[in-house]
Amino acid sequence: MLTHAGRKTHPDPRLRCDRYATILAQACNFGLTAKAEVCSVSYDTLAWTRSCQAPD
């Protein structure tokens, strides 16, 4: 987490990439396993992002 001078926190910038990869996998019907094989994000990270950050 990043903390600004105003004490507001923002998520880790890497989370944005994980979210996009997860959304793309769902939108293109690739599934998380196939998406993990073609990108630099692990299956575990994609699965966590889907369950916690991008619910159905």
N, C-alpha and C positions, 0 to 999 in steps of 0.2 A: 504494500500500500504506500502511496505517496501522500505526504501531508503538506499542504500548502500553508502559507503564513496565516490564512484565515481559519486554520485548524480543520479545514474540510479535507476528507480523505477521498482518494480515487483508486479504483482497482488497478492492479498491475497491468501495464500496457500489453504484456504478452497474452493476457486473457482475451483481448480483442481478437487476436489471430486465432486463438482456440475457438472462440465463438463463431467466427466466420467459417472456419473449417467444419465445425459441427453443423452449421446451418446448410452449408454447401452439400455435405454428405447426405443430409436428409432431403434437401430439395432435388438433388439429382438422382436420388434412389441408389446411391453407392453403398450405403451402410458404413458404419464406423470402421470395420475391419479393412475394407477396400480403401477407404480414404486414408487410413493410417499407413497403408503400404505405399501410397503415392505422394505423401507429404511428410514434412519433418515433425509432425506432431504424433505422439504415441497413441496407441489405442486407449490406454488407461486414462490419458489426459482428455481425449475426446469423450470417453464414456462419462468421466466426472463432470465435464463441462455440460454435456447433454442433461445429466440428471440434476445438476445443481444450478446451472446458469441459463439453460435454454429448454425449459419444460415444454411438453407438447402443447 
